[in-house]
């Protein structure tokens, strides 16, 4: 994948998702499932899943961010597993106490998210299928790295990581762990993620649930039409 123009700005996450879906079109006939990283990755992933006619799910992964720097992701946690970018933690001089407290706090939230997702219905199973992990942007790669580990445990045929914008350093980390890393732009002058979007409004939990329900209804309607 070659980088696009260095100063791509997406109107919003949905517009970015539609563009990203075009880069993923080759996976349409590989029985893919799309797994979003909450919450910002969900609108992007919805557009990808819609375009690929694939089931949409959400991974119960929570980001760990640096103190007073919410745009700097230093790790991630999901029920039963965690990842910390030790190099970034050391360079930023972040106390170990802060990291451990953040992992514990976000781990509890991830547990609640998992229970909430289970109440919404069964999540798509990636076993023997191409799992496409989608986020609204990849800065350090910490969240995506943990997502790859979690999805690999469920024995997919392939794991693809996809985002509209990806930092070069994160790409180098991910390309050795994922089967493919797909993006629209990989700028050398990567700034904060929000700078690549005209509208980077936080995604409410209600929108996450709504998009999951919409994706499920669309697939049910599609299969009902095909079976007639």
N, CA, C and O of each residue as an XYZ file, in Angstrom:
912
protein
N       0.838     -1.188      0.000
C       0.000      0.000      0.000
C       0.881      1.248      0.000
O       1.707      1.437      0.893
N       0.699      2.069     -0.980
C       1.493      3.296     -1.030
C       0.733      4.433     -0.399
O      -0.489      4.496     -0.538
N       1.422      5.360      0.307
C       0.756      6.444      0.966
C       0.036      7.341     -0.024
O       0.493      7.538     -1.150
N      -1.090      7.879      0.407
C      -1.807      8.864     -0.389
C      -1.217     10.235     -0.085
O      -0.164     10.339      0.544
N      -1.896     11.281     -0.534
C      -1.399     12.622     -0.262
C      -1.206     12.823      1.226
O      -2.008     12.352      2.033
N      -0.147     13.519      1.590
C       0.236     13.589      2.991
C      -0.737     14.377      3.853
O      -0.721     14.233      5.076
N      -1.582     15.202      3.255
C      -2.463     16.027      4.074
C      -3.928     15.721      3.808
O      -4.758     16.627      3.729
N      -4.236     14.445      3.672
C      -5.617     14.031      3.533
C      -6.397     14.431      4.781
O      -5.943     14.199      5.902
N      -7.571     15.033      4.589
C      -8.458     15.347      5.700
C      -9.813     14.741      5.389
O     -10.401     15.027      4.346
N     -10.303     13.920      6.272
C     -11.585     13.268      6.090
C     -12.695     14.133      6.681
O     -12.509     14.757      7.725
N     -13.836     14.168      6.020
C     -14.957     14.973      6.525
C     -15.388     14.466      7.891
O     -15.632     15.261      8.799
N     -15.483     13.173      8.043
C     -15.868     12.551      9.311
C     -15.520     11.069      9.222
O     -14.956     10.624      8.223
N     -15.853     10.306     10.257
C     -15.477      8.895     10.293
C     -16.227      8.078      9.235
O     -15.672      7.141      8.663
N     -17.481      8.435      8.979
C     -18.246      7.687      7.977
C     -17.645      7.872      6.583
O     -17.506      6.912      5.825
N     -17.294      9.112      6.256
C     -16.671      9.374      4.954
C     -15.347      8.635      4.842
O     -15.029      8.077      3.792
N     -14.576      8.630      5.920
C     -13.299      7.912      5.922
C     -13.526      6.414      5.741
O     -12.768      5.744      5.040
N     -14.577      5.893      6.380
C     -14.887      4.474      6.261
C     -15.234      4.075      4.847
O     -14.851      2.998      4.390
N     -15.962      4.938      4.145
C     -16.309      4.633      2.755
C     -15.063      4.594      1.870
O     -14.949      3.750      0.981
N     -14.129      5.518      2.123
C     -12.884      5.489      1.363
C     -12.065      4.236      1.691
O     -11.499      3.593      0.806
N     -12.019      3.912      2.975
C     -11.247      2.744      3.401
C     -11.827      1.466      2.810
O     -11.088      0.547      2.456
N     -13.139      1.409      2.706
C     -13.787      0.228      2.136
C     -13.300     -0.030      0.718
O     -13.165     -1.181      0.302
N     -13.039      1.032     -0.017
C     -12.528      0.859     -1.373
C     -11.176      0.177     -1.398
O     -10.882     -0.605     -2.302
N     -10.344      0.479     -0.391
C      -9.020     -0.160     -0.311
C      -9.120     -1.637      0.099
O      -8.186     -2.414     -0.101
N     -10.260     -2.003      0.669
C     -10.439     -3.365      1.172
C     -11.314     -4.216      0.257
O     -11.670     -5.341      0.609
N     -11.659     -3.688     -0.910
C     -12.608     -4.366     -1.799
C     -12.162     -5.775     -2.175
O     -13.002     -6.644     -2.409
N     -10.857     -6.013     -2.237
C     -10.361     -7.334     -2.638
C     -10.715     -8.421     -1.631
O     -10.652     -9.609     -1.949
N     -11.089     -8.017     -0.410
C     -11.442     -8.996      0.618
C     -12.924     -9.371      0.595
O     -13.353    -10.245      1.348
N     -13.693     -8.726     -0.249
C     -15.148     -8.939     -0.260
C     -15.514    -10.405     -0.452
O     -16.469    -10.889      0.155
N     -14.772    -11.106     -1.280
C     -15.101    -12.499     -1.604
C     -14.255    -13.494     -0.801
O     -14.093    -14.646     -1.205
N     -13.721    -13.044      0.330
C     -12.928    -13.929      1.185
C     -13.622    -14.224      2.507
O     -12.970    -14.533      3.504
N     -14.960    -14.125      2.509
C     -15.752    -14.424      3.703
C     -15.247    -13.640      4.921
O     -14.952    -14.240      5.955
N     -15.143    -12.295      4.814
C     -14.572    -11.524      5.915
C     -15.580    -11.231      7.023
O     -16.791    -11.267      6.807
N     -15.063    -10.946      8.191
C     -15.843    -10.292      9.233
C     -15.095     -9.010      9.587
O     -13.877     -8.933      9.430
N     -15.824     -8.009     10.062
C     -15.227     -6.726     10.411
C     -15.373     -6.523     11.914
O     -16.473     -6.630     12.456
N     -14.273     -6.233     12.577
C     -14.253     -6.047     14.023
C     -13.755     -4.647     14.332
O     -12.612     -4.306     14.027
N     -14.613     -3.835     14.939
C     -14.284     -2.441     15.214
C     -13.623     -2.284     16.574
O     -13.915     -3.015     17.521
N     -12.724     -1.310     16.644
C     -12.156     -0.914     17.931
C     -12.948      0.290     18.435
O     -13.020      1.316     17.758
N     -13.545      0.165     19.624
C     -14.425      1.229     20.116
C     -13.619      2.427     20.616
O     -12.439      2.317     20.949
N     -14.324      3.619     20.657
C     -15.616      3.737     19.998
C     -15.473      4.357     18.631
O     -16.323      4.163     17.762
N     -14.391      5.110     18.431
C     -14.209      5.814     17.171
C     -14.107      4.940     15.946
O     -14.394      5.387     14.836
N     -13.698      3.685     16.134
C     -13.576      2.797     14.995
C     -14.898      2.252     14.489
O     -14.960      1.707     13.386
N     -15.967      2.392     15.285
C     -17.236      1.768     14.915
C     -17.874      2.397     13.677
O     -18.270      1.655     12.778
N     -17.998      3.738     13.578
C     -18.571      4.302     12.341
C     -17.741      3.968     11.095
O     -18.296      3.745     10.020
N     -16.427      3.935     11.241
C     -15.556      3.568     10.126
C     -15.814      2.113      9.741
O     -15.979      1.792      8.564
N     -15.847      1.245     10.738
C     -16.038     -0.187     10.497
C     -17.415     -0.487      9.925
O     -17.564     -1.399      9.112
N     -18.423      0.274     10.342
C     -19.765      0.057      9.806
C     -19.764      0.234      8.283
O     -20.341     -0.574      7.555
N     -19.110      1.295      7.817
C     -19.067      1.553      6.374
C     -18.307      0.447      5.645
O     -18.686      0.051      4.542
N     -17.243     -0.048      6.259
C     -16.467     -1.134      5.660
C     -17.317     -2.397      5.576
O     -17.379     -3.044      4.530
N     -17.978     -2.746      6.693
C     -18.805     -3.949      6.728
C     -19.951     -3.854      5.722
O     -20.272     -4.831      5.044
N     -20.561     -2.682      5.629
C     -21.662     -2.472      4.686
C     -21.184     -2.691      3.250
O     -21.861     -3.348      2.459
N     -20.035     -2.145      2.924
C     -19.503     -2.258      1.570
C     -19.097     -3.688      1.232
O     -19.299     -4.146      0.107
N     -18.526     -4.391      2.204
C     -18.049     -5.754      1.961
C     -19.127     -6.805      2.192
O     -18.893     -7.997      1.992
N     -20.318     -6.357      2.616
C     -21.406     -7.279      2.949
C     -20.930     -8.285      3.990
O     -21.135     -9.491      3.855
N     -20.284     -7.756      5.039
C     -19.692     -8.591      6.084
C     -20.341     -8.310      7.427
O     -20.808     -7.195      7.658
N     -20.382     -9.289      8.314
C     -20.897     -9.037      9.657
C     -19.984     -8.075     10.418
O     -18.771     -8.049     10.210
N     -20.587     -7.294     11.295
C     -19.859     -6.290     12.075
C     -19.889     -6.652     13.546
O     -20.945     -6.964     14.096
N     -18.727     -6.611     14.180
C     -18.619     -6.816     15.613
C     -17.724     -5.758     16.231
O     -17.121     -4.950     15.524
N     -17.642     -5.769     17.548
C     -16.795     -4.824     18.278
C     -15.904     -5.590     19.238
O     -16.366     -6.487     19.943
N     -14.631     -5.238     19.265
C     -13.696     -5.836     20.212
C     -13.712     -5.041     21.511
O     -13.648     -3.811     21.488
N     -13.795     -5.724     22.627
C     -13.841     -5.057     23.927
C     -12.429     -4.669     24.360
O     -11.880     -5.233     25.307
N     -11.858     -3.705     23.659
C     -10.498     -3.233     23.933
C     -10.563     -1.764     24.338
O     -11.255     -0.970     23.701
N      -9.850     -1.408     25.385
C      -9.809     -0.028     25.860
C      -8.387      0.509     25.769
O      -7.428     -0.183     26.111
N      -8.261      1.737     25.310
C      -6.953      2.370     25.179
C      -6.464      2.902     26.518
O      -7.261      3.300     27.368
N      -5.145      2.907     26.699
C      -4.492      3.558     27.832
C      -3.745      4.765     27.259
O      -2.914      4.612     26.364
N      -4.035      5.946     27.763
C      -3.417      7.153     27.208
C      -2.478      7.792     28.228
O      -2.581      7.550     29.431
N      -1.573      8.600     27.725
C      -0.609      9.284     28.575
C      -1.310     10.354     29.408
O      -2.313     10.914     28.966
N      -0.798     10.648     30.607
C      -1.405     11.686     31.439
C      -1.364     13.044     30.750
O      -0.323     13.475     30.256
N      -2.526     13.712     30.725
C      -2.675     15.049     30.131
C      -2.427     15.061     28.621
O      -2.329     16.130     28.018
N      -2.325     13.871     28.005
C      -2.121     13.775     26.549
C      -3.025     12.673     25.993
O      -2.547     11.594     25.642
N      -4.307     12.938     25.913
C      -5.263     11.896     25.506
C      -5.050     11.381     24.092
O      -5.580     10.327     23.739
N      -4.292     12.094     23.277
C      -4.049     11.628     21.915
C      -2.892     10.634     21.834
O      -2.689     10.012     20.792
N      -2.123     10.475     22.927
C      -0.974      9.569     22.928
C      -1.362      8.258     23.612
O      -1.488      8.196     24.835
N      -1.546      7.221     22.812
C      -1.923      5.908     23.332
C      -0.656      5.149     23.738
O       0.258      4.971     22.933
N      -0.614      4.710     24.984
C       0.573      4.024     25.499
C       0.318      2.541     25.771
O       1.232      1.814     26.158
N      -0.892      2.106     25.573
C      -1.212      0.708     25.826
C      -2.684      0.432     25.592
O      -3.442      1.303     25.166
N      -3.065     -0.797     25.879
C      -4.455     -1.194     25.704
C      -4.737     -2.384     26.610
O      -3.828     -3.097     27.033
N      -6.026     -2.579     26.898
C      -6.411     -3.680     27.781
C      -7.746     -4.248     27.307
O      -8.618     -3.515     26.840
N      -7.888     -5.551     27.435
C      -9.119     -6.261     27.146
C      -9.252     -7.348     28.194
O      -8.246     -7.733     28.789
N     -10.448     -7.862     28.449
C     -10.579     -8.913     29.460
C      -9.618    -10.074     29.218
O      -9.710    -10.771     28.208
N      -8.700    -10.270     30.152
C      -7.755    -11.374     30.062
C      -6.430    -11.067     29.414
O      -5.560    -11.937     29.364
N      -6.239     -9.832     28.903
C      -4.973     -9.514     28.234
C      -4.738     -8.010     28.239
O      -5.679     -7.221     28.331
N      -3.467     -7.624     28.139
C      -3.123     -6.202     28.075
C      -1.824     -6.042     27.300
O      -1.063     -6.994     27.129
N      -1.586     -4.816     26.835
C      -0.349     -4.500     26.125
C       0.075     -3.100     26.525
O      -0.748     -2.186     26.584
N       1.369     -2.930     26.802
C       1.924     -1.621     27.147
C       3.097     -1.335     26.223
O       3.995     -2.164     26.074
N       3.088     -0.165     25.608
C       4.194      0.261     24.754
C       5.295      0.796     25.674
O       5.339      1.987     25.983
N       6.166     -0.089     26.098
C       7.175      0.262     27.101
C       8.128      1.348     26.589
O       8.585      2.188     27.364
N       8.422      1.332     25.301
C       9.318      2.343     24.744
C       8.712      3.737     24.870
O       9.390      4.678     25.285
N       7.436      3.869     24.512
C       6.765      5.165     24.619
C       6.627      5.591     26.064
O       6.793      6.768     26.383
N       6.325      4.652     26.941
C       6.206      4.946     28.368
C       7.522      5.498     28.911
O       7.531      6.471     29.664
N       8.629      4.871     28.525
C       9.941      5.315     28.997
C      10.302      6.680     28.422
O      10.784      7.551     29.147
N      10.074      6.870     27.130
C      10.420      8.150     26.491
C       9.608      9.306     27.070
O      10.106     10.424     27.207
N       8.352      9.019     27.406
C       7.483     10.069     27.947
C       7.646     10.241     29.455
O       7.065     11.154     30.042
N       8.426      9.375     30.080
C       8.652      9.479     31.522
C       7.398      9.259     32.353
O       7.183      9.938     33.356
N       6.575      8.312     31.935
C       5.295      8.058     32.608
C       5.521      7.108     33.781
O       6.092      6.034     33.592
N       5.088      7.475     34.982
C       5.294      6.620     36.156
C       4.585      5.269     36.011
O       3.485      5.189     35.463
N       5.228      4.221     36.506
C       4.647      2.888     36.454
C       3.325      2.839     37.218
O       2.408      2.119     36.823
N       3.223      3.593     38.298
C       1.990      3.621     39.084
C       0.812      4.091     38.244
O      -0.300      3.576     38.364
N       1.073      5.084     37.388
C       0.011      5.599     36.514
C      -0.414      4.526     35.524
O      -1.607      4.337     35.284
N       0.550      3.826     34.952
C       0.248      2.783     33.971
C      -0.594      1.685     34.606
O      -1.603      1.268     34.037
N      -0.188      1.217     35.774
C      -0.910      0.129     36.428
C      -2.321      0.553     36.816
O      -3.268     -0.216     36.651
N      -2.467      1.777     37.334
C      -3.790      2.268     37.714
C      -4.692      2.399     36.483
O      -5.883      2.091     36.541
N      -4.117      2.856     35.378
C      -4.891      3.007     34.150
C      -5.337      1.653     33.609
O      -6.474      1.499     33.163
N      -4.434      0.671     33.651
C      -4.790     -0.668     33.195
C      -5.944     -1.243     34.023
O      -6.865     -1.857     33.484
N      -5.878     -1.036     35.327
C      -6.934     -1.554     36.205
C      -8.262     -0.857     35.915
O      -9.300     -1.509     35.800
N      -8.221      0.475     35.797
C      -9.456      1.240     35.557
C     -10.073      0.892     34.206
O     -11.266      0.601     34.118
N      -9.257      0.923     33.154
C      -9.782      0.651     31.820
C     -10.136     -0.827     31.657
O     -11.002     -1.176     30.855
N      -9.465     -1.691     32.418
C      -9.811     -3.105     32.382
C     -11.220     -3.341     32.895
O     -11.952     -4.166     32.349
N     -11.607     -2.617     33.949
C     -12.975     -2.741     34.475
C     -13.995     -2.255     33.445
O     -15.055     -2.856     33.274
N     -13.662     -1.171     32.770
C     -14.562     -0.643     31.739
C     -14.676     -1.628     30.579
O     -15.756     -1.806     30.017
N     -13.559     -2.268     30.219
C     -13.574     -3.268     29.146
C     -14.468     -4.447     29.518
O     -15.174     -4.985     28.665
N     -14.441     -4.850     30.792
C     -15.318     -5.933     31.255
C     -16.778     -5.532     31.091
O     -17.598     -6.334     30.643
N     -17.109     -4.285     31.456
C     -18.480     -3.799     31.306
C     -18.883     -3.755     29.843
O     -20.009     -4.103     29.488
N     -17.948     -3.320     28.987
C     -18.217     -3.263     27.554
C     -18.494     -4.653     27.000
O     -19.407     -4.836     26.196
N     -17.706     -5.630     27.430
C     -17.897     -6.998     26.963
C     -19.277     -7.514     27.346
O     -19.957     -8.133     26.528
N     -19.696     -7.264     28.580
C     -21.029     -7.699     29.015
C     -22.114     -7.014     28.196
O     -23.107     -7.638     27.819
N     -21.917     -5.724     27.923
C     -22.884     -4.973     27.130
C     -22.988     -5.530     25.712
O     -24.086     -5.654     25.170
N     -21.851     -5.863     25.116
C     -21.849     -6.426     23.774
C     -22.548     -7.781     23.740
O     -23.259     -8.094     22.785
N     -22.347     -8.575     24.774
C     -22.980     -9.884     24.838
C     -24.494     -9.758     24.939
O     -25.232    -10.604     24.434
N     -24.952     -8.694     25.598
C     -26.391     -8.450     25.703
C     -26.985     -8.054     24.363
O     -28.160     -8.314     24.100
N     -26.180     -7.426     23.515
C     -26.658     -6.993     22.197
C     -26.819     -8.162     21.228
O     -27.478     -8.030     20.197
N     -26.225     -9.290     21.555
C     -26.311    -10.452     20.673
C     -24.938    -11.042     20.436
O     -23.934    -10.432     20.801
N     -24.873    -12.220     19.830
C     -23.578    -12.876     19.599
C     -22.701    -12.085     18.646
O     -23.178    -11.540     17.651
N     -21.421    -12.028     18.958
C     -20.458    -11.366     18.103
C     -20.008    -12.337     17.005
O     -19.974    -13.547     17.232
N     -19.664    -11.826     15.825
C     -19.225    -12.724     14.742
C     -17.953    -13.477     15.127
O     -17.051    -12.928     15.759
N     -17.907    -14.733     14.732
C     -16.777    -15.603     15.063
C     -15.751    -15.562     13.931
O     -16.082    -15.889     12.792
N     -14.503    -15.162     14.229
C     -13.488    -15.072     13.179
C     -12.840    -16.392     12.797
O     -11.998    -16.414     11.899
N     -13.201    -17.493     13.446
C     -12.535    -18.769     13.172
C     -12.607    -19.110     11.678
O     -13.681    -19.149     11.077
N     -11.423    -19.357     11.103
C     -11.274    -19.761      9.706
C     -11.751    -18.695      8.712
O     -12.010    -19.006      7.550
N     -11.867    -17.449      9.160
C     -12.315    -16.377      8.275
C     -11.284    -15.245      8.278
O     -10.396    -15.209      9.129
N     -11.407    -14.335      7.336
C     -10.551    -13.158      7.321
C     -11.144    -12.129      8.278
O     -12.249    -11.633      8.057
N     -10.409    -11.810      9.340
C     -10.858    -10.833     10.330
C     -10.211     -9.485     10.026
O      -8.986     -9.365     10.015
N     -11.037     -8.479      9.781
C     -10.541     -7.141      9.471
C     -10.783     -6.254     10.685
O     -11.924     -5.912     10.994
N      -9.709     -5.885     11.370
C      -9.781     -5.039     12.565
C      -9.688     -3.583     12.123
O      -8.722     -3.185     11.472
N     -10.699     -2.791     12.479
C     -10.800     -1.420     11.969
C     -10.804     -0.410     13.105
O     -11.491     -0.588     14.110
N     -10.017      0.666     12.929
C     -10.035      1.794     13.856
C     -10.117      3.082     13.042
O      -9.971      3.059     11.820
N     -10.350      4.208     13.723
C     -10.429      5.483     12.992
C      -9.052      6.070     12.727
O      -8.927      7.040     11.980
N      -8.021      5.497     13.327
C      -6.657      5.931     13.091
C      -5.718      5.150     13.983
O      -6.108      4.691     15.057
N      -4.479      4.997     13.538
C      -3.483      4.248     14.319
C      -2.312      5.168     14.594
O      -1.618      5.602     13.674
N      -2.096      5.463     15.864
C      -1.049      6.405     16.266
C       0.203      5.654     16.713
O       1.252      5.767     16.078
N       0.101      4.888     17.799
C       1.256      4.115     18.275
C       1.141      2.637     17.905
O       2.142      1.921     17.903
N      -0.056      2.182     17.596
C      -0.271      0.776     17.265
C      -0.578     -0.096     18.460
O      -0.807     -1.295     18.297
N      -0.589      0.471     19.665
C      -0.783     -0.329     20.880
C      -2.123     -1.055     20.880
O      -2.180     -2.250     21.169
N      -3.193     -0.348     20.562
C      -4.513     -0.962     20.576
C      -4.629     -2.038     19.512
O      -5.164     -3.118     19.764
N      -4.131     -1.742     18.332
C      -4.207     -2.720     17.238
C      -3.376     -3.963     17.533
O      -3.781     -5.072     17.186
N      -2.228     -3.793     18.165
C      -1.385     -4.945     18.499
C      -2.105     -5.886     19.462
O      -2.056     -7.105     19.298
N      -2.772     -5.319     20.463
C      -3.523     -6.156     21.394
C      -4.699     -6.807     20.673
O      -5.004     -7.974     20.916
N      -5.359     -6.064     19.790
C      -6.479     -6.618     19.046
C      -6.037     -7.812     18.192
O      -6.744     -8.817     18.111
N      -4.875     -7.696     17.561
C      -4.354     -8.811     16.763
C      -4.158    -10.042     17.642
O      -4.533    -11.152     17.264
N      -3.567     -9.837     18.816
C      -3.323    -10.960     19.735
C      -4.630    -11.630     20.132
O      -4.727    -12.857     20.146
N      -5.634    -10.822     20.453
C      -6.930    -11.357     20.883
C      -7.600    -12.127     19.754
O      -8.119    -13.222     19.970
N      -7.592    -11.567     18.563
C      -8.250    -12.214     17.429
C      -7.517    -13.490     17.023
O      -8.159    -14.477     16.664
N      -6.184    -13.488     17.075
C      -5.407    -14.683     16.719
C      -5.786    -15.875     17.600
O      -5.755    -17.019     17.149
N      -6.137    -15.607     18.836
C      -6.508    -16.690     19.752
C      -7.760    -17.428     19.284
O      -8.023    -18.557     19.698
N      -8.528    -16.770     18.413
C      -9.782    -17.378     17.921
C      -9.593    -18.028     16.546
O     -10.569    -18.377     15.882
N      -8.346    -18.188     16.128
C      -7.938    -18.970     14.960
C      -8.594    -18.517     13.652
O      -9.267    -19.302     12.984
N      -8.394    -17.250     13.293
C      -8.876    -16.789     11.993
C      -7.963    -17.280     10.874
O      -6.840    -17.717     11.126
N      -8.452    -17.205      9.638
C      -7.607    -17.543      8.499
C      -6.563    -16.459      8.279
O      -5.410    -16.757      7.968
N      -6.965    -15.192      8.440
C      -6.076    -14.042      8.281
C      -6.538    -12.935      9.209
O      -7.714    -12.849      9.561
N      -5.594    -12.088      9.603
C      -5.932    -10.883     10.363
C      -5.426     -9.677      9.586
O      -4.235     -9.559      9.300
N      -6.346     -8.789      9.251
C      -6.028     -7.560      8.530
C      -6.327     -6.385      9.456
O      -7.379     -6.352     10.095
N      -5.431     -5.441      9.532
C      -5.655     -4.219     10.305
C      -5.871     -3.080      9.315
O      -5.111     -2.931      8.358
N      -6.906     -2.278      9.543
C      -7.233     -1.218      8.594
C      -7.648      0.053      9.326
O      -8.360      0.006     10.329
N      -7.187      1.192      8.804
C      -7.543      2.493      9.358
C      -7.343      3.551      8.279
O      -6.490      3.384      7.407
N      -8.110      4.633      8.321
C      -7.926      5.686      7.323
C      -6.543      6.318      7.358
O      -5.986      6.648      6.311
N      -5.979      6.492      8.563
C      -4.663      7.109      8.697
C      -3.825      6.283      9.658
O      -4.317      5.807     10.681
N      -2.542      6.118      9.312
C      -1.660      5.282     10.125
C      -0.293      5.946     10.240
O       0.296      6.333      9.231
N       0.206      6.079     11.448
C       1.532      6.645     11.654
C       2.599      5.672     11.144
O       2.444      4.460     11.295
N       3.676      6.182     10.543
C       4.711      5.299      9.988
C       5.303      4.325     11.000
O       5.484      3.149     10.686
N       5.609      4.793     12.211
C       6.192      3.909     13.221
C       5.234      2.784     13.592
O       5.649      1.641     13.784
N       3.954      3.114     13.692
C       2.955      2.099     14.023
C       2.846      1.075     12.902
O       2.700     -0.121     13.156
N       2.915      1.544     11.673
C       2.843      0.633     10.530
C       3.980     -0.394     10.591
O       3.764     -1.577     10.330
N       5.172      0.056     10.932
C       6.317     -0.865     10.995
C       6.108     -1.931     12.064
O       6.520     -3.079     11.894
N       5.466     -1.548     13.169
C       5.179     -2.531     14.224
C       4.124     -3.527     13.766
O       4.246     -4.726     14.013
N       3.093     -3.031     13.099
C       1.942     -3.862     12.767
C       2.187     -4.804     11.603
O       1.624     -5.898     11.564
N       3.019     -4.397     10.655
C       3.152     -5.203      9.431
C       3.830     -6.547      9.686
O       3.722     -7.457      8.864
N       4.525     -6.683     10.814
C       5.136     -7.965     11.153
C       4.198     -8.862     11.956
O       4.477    -10.043     12.158
N       3.068     -8.282     12.417
C       2.139     -9.042     13.254
C       0.824     -9.358     12.545
O       0.185    -10.371     12.831
N       0.425     -8.487     11.623
C      -0.811     -8.709     10.873
C      -0.473     -9.292      9.497
O       0.655     -9.160      9.023
N      -1.439     -9.927      8.871
C      -1.236    -10.441      7.522
C      -1.267     -9.323      6.494
O      -0.691     -9.450      5.414
N      -1.940     -8.226      6.829
C      -1.979     -7.061      5.948
C      -2.330     -5.839      6.793
O      -3.077     -5.935      7.767
N      -1.788     -4.709      6.411
C      -2.125     -3.428      7.052
C      -2.577     -2.496      5.938
O      -1.803     -2.173      5.036
N      -3.828     -2.066      6.003
C      -4.436     -1.273      4.938
C      -4.761      0.115      5.468
O      -5.317      0.261      6.557
N      -4.415      1.119      4.700
C      -4.664      2.502      5.117
C      -4.897      3.346      3.882
O      -4.679      2.901      2.756
N      -5.344      4.574      4.110
C      -5.494      5.537      3.018
C      -4.276      6.443      2.964
O      -3.733      6.704      1.890
N      -3.851      6.917      4.118
C      -2.667      7.773      4.159
C      -1.761      7.373      5.312
O      -2.222      7.013      6.396
N      -0.453      7.445      5.049
C       0.565      7.129      6.064
C       1.553      8.292      6.075
O       2.661      8.166      5.554
N       1.168      9.412      6.657
C       1.957     10.645      6.550
C       3.241     10.617      7.372
O       3.260     10.136      8.505
N       4.301     11.135      6.786
C       5.564     11.242      7.515
C       5.467     12.272      8.636
O       6.127     12.144      9.667
N       4.639     13.294      8.427
C       4.493     14.353      9.442
C       3.234     14.124     10.267
O       2.423     15.030     10.455
N       3.085     12.890     10.758
C       1.871     12.542     11.498
C       1.671     13.482     12.678
O       2.560     13.676     13.508
N       0.468     14.062     12.725
C       0.119     14.938     13.845
C      -0.863     14.195     14.737
O      -0.984     12.975     14.634
N      -1.563     14.906     15.607
C      -2.589     14.256     16.411
C      -3.672     13.738     15.475
O      -3.929     14.330     14.427
N      -4.295     12.653     15.847
C      -5.254     11.996     14.970
C      -6.391     12.927     14.573
O      -6.838     12.906     13.426
N      -6.855     13.731     15.494
C      -7.994     14.618     15.222
C      -7.714     15.575     14.068
O      -8.646     16.032     13.406
N      -6.444     15.881     13.819
C      -6.108     16.845     12.767
C      -6.408     16.309     11.372
O      -6.422     17.076     10.410
N      -6.650     15.005     11.246
C      -6.940     14.417      9.940
C      -8.433     14.365      9.646
O      -8.850     13.907      8.582
N      -9.236     14.840     10.601
C     -10.685     14.821     10.439
C     -11.256     16.226     10.616
O     -10.882     16.942     11.545
N     -12.172     16.621      9.713
C     -12.873     17.890      9.899
C     -13.822     17.789     11.082
O     -13.996     18.753     11.828
N     -14.439     16.616     11.254
C     -15.336     16.357     12.385
C     -14.825     15.126     13.113
O     -14.901     14.013     12.595
N     -14.302     15.331     14.321
C     -13.774     14.230     15.120
C     -14.513     14.168     16.461
O     -13.913     13.912     17.505
N     -15.823     14.407     16.411
C     -16.653     14.380     17.606
C     -16.622     12.992     18.235
O     -16.706     11.994     17.519
N     -16.502     12.907     19.569
C     -16.524     11.591     20.218
C     -17.795     10.812     19.875
O     -18.869     11.393     19.718
N     -17.660      9.507     19.763
C     -18.784      8.645     19.397
C     -19.471      8.147     20.667
O     -18.838      7.459     21.468
N     -20.744      8.474     20.874
C     -21.445      8.018     22.083
C     -21.728      6.517     22.042
O     -21.795      5.917     20.969
N     -21.892      5.921     23.219
C     -22.224      4.497     23.297
C     -23.516      4.184     22.553
O     -23.652      3.115     21.957
N     -24.467      5.119     22.588
C     -25.744      4.900     21.900
C     -25.536      4.741     20.403
O     -26.226      3.950     19.761
N     -24.592      5.485     19.843
C     -24.298      5.358     18.409
C     -23.656      4.016     18.102
O     -23.934      3.413     17.065
N     -22.803      3.549     18.996
C     -22.183      2.236     18.811
C     -23.257      1.154     18.755
O     -23.264      0.320     17.850
N     -24.165      1.176     19.732
C     -25.235      0.173     19.750
C     -26.133      0.302     18.518
O     -26.554     -0.698     17.936
N     -26.418      1.549     18.130
C     -27.277      1.768     16.975
C     -26.674      1.240     15.687
O     -27.375      0.640     14.873
N     -25.382      1.457     15.494
C     -24.722      0.978     14.277
C     -24.633     -0.549     14.248
O     -24.764     -1.157     13.186
N     -24.415     -1.163     15.397
C     -24.385     -2.625     15.453
C     -25.754     -3.201     15.095
O     -25.852     -4.175     14.349
N     -26.812     -2.589     15.637
C     -28.166     -3.057     15.322
C     -28.490     -2.850     13.846
O     -29.085     -3.715     13.203
N     -28.092     -1.691     13.314
C     -28.352     -1.404     11.906
C     -27.638     -2.409     11.000
O     -28.217     -2.913     10.038
N     -26.373     -2.690     11.322
C     -25.612     -3.649     10.518
C     -26.266     -5.031     10.569
O     -26.341     -5.723      9.553
N     -26.731     -5.425     11.736
C     -27.371     -6.735     11.875
C     -28.684     -6.790     11.088
O     -28.967     -7.782     10.417
N     -29.481     -5.727     11.172
C     -30.751     -5.679     10.450
C     -30.527     -5.705      8.939
O     -31.266     -6.365      8.208
N     -29.506     -4.986      8.478
C     -29.212     -4.965      7.047
C     -28.853     -6.359      6.534
O     -29.284     -6.752      5.450
N     -28.069     -7.100      7.305
C     -27.684     -8.447      6.874
C     -28.882     -9.389      6.921
O     -29.039    -10.228      6.035
N     -29.731     -9.261      7.946
C     -30.917    -10.099      8.022
C     -31.844     -9.844      6.845
O     -32.407    -10.777      6.272
N     -32.001     -8.563      6.487
C     -32.830     -8.199      5.343
C     -32.235     -8.742      4.047
O     -32.954     -9.233      3.178
N     -30.907     -8.646      3.931
C     -30.229     -9.147      2.729
C     -30.446    -10.653      2.566
O     -30.777    -11.122      1.477
N     -30.260    -11.396      3.634
C     -30.394    -12.845      3.535
C     -31.847    -13.252      3.287
O     -32.116    -14.230      2.590
N     -32.782    -12.488      3.868
C     -34.197    -12.778      3.645
C     -34.551    -12.560      2.176
O     -35.332    -13.318      1.601
N     -33.973    -11.523      1.574
C     -34.239    -11.231      0.170
C     -33.625    -12.284     -0.731
O     -34.257    -12.729     -1.689
N     -32.383    -12.690     -0.430
C     -31.678    -13.678     -1.246
C     -32.383    -15.043     -1.193
O     -32.399    -15.767     -2.188
N     -32.959    -15.393     -0.045
C     -33.552    -16.727      0.123
C     -34.930    -16.849     -0.509
O     -35.478    -17.948     -0.582
N     -35.500    -15.733     -0.970
C     -36.828    -15.794     -1.585
C     -36.787    -16.489     -2.948
O     -37.821    -16.625     -3.603
